[in-house]
Amino acid sequence: MTARWVVDVVALERDLTITWQPISLLEKNQPAEDSDYYAPVAQTHKYLRVMESLRAAEGDAVVRDFYWDLGARIHHDKEVFFDVGDALKAIGADIGHASAFDDETWDEEIRRRMGEGLALSGDDVGTPLIALDDADGTRVALFGPVITRVPDREQSLQLWDGFVALATVPGFWEVKRTRTERPEFGDRPN
């Protein structure tokens, strides 16, 4: 939901340039292989390999398309396990990138990119993680915001401006409340 909020409202209204970076929940959380959590995060980690293959060959722009297609399949279609070649075809990318799915050589790039974000925010966070530059040009990052629906335009911009304020105030660390509702994904994005 945070990705949709940033793309659908904030990026347009605040003229943001977004660079999508990987966070591997497999790498970050190190679940036991016999846990129910392991198989889905191992699968999504492999999608990140394909994402990095795409980025290396075609640049950052195609990463957004791939990420969006993955999100629609996982969150709207409720499919975590699917042929990554179908996702590549859906965005018009070279199907050859599917070979990265089982190629562990991409893991170091995933760890490097993920590490850059976690170095800014600290390791005791999850996803989403947003990094931005403060008024002095110093890169800062915060976990969140975790939202269950995309607010209307006015509230989306208030949320963004508040997020930026929190992220750029030295000494600020955390706000949190208990989540009492599930995400409302709305229509499947194209």
Buried (B, 14 or more C-beta within 10 A) or exposed (E): BBBBBBBBBBBEEEEEEBEBBBBBBBBBEEBEEEEEEBEBBBBBBBBBBBBBBBBEEBEEEBBBBBBBBBBBBBBEEEEBEBEBBEBBBBBEBEEEBBEBBEBEEBBEBBBEBBEEBBEBBEEEBEBBBBBBEEEEEEEBBBBBBBBEBBBEEEEBBEBBEEBBEBBBEEEEEEEEEEEEEEBEBEEEBE
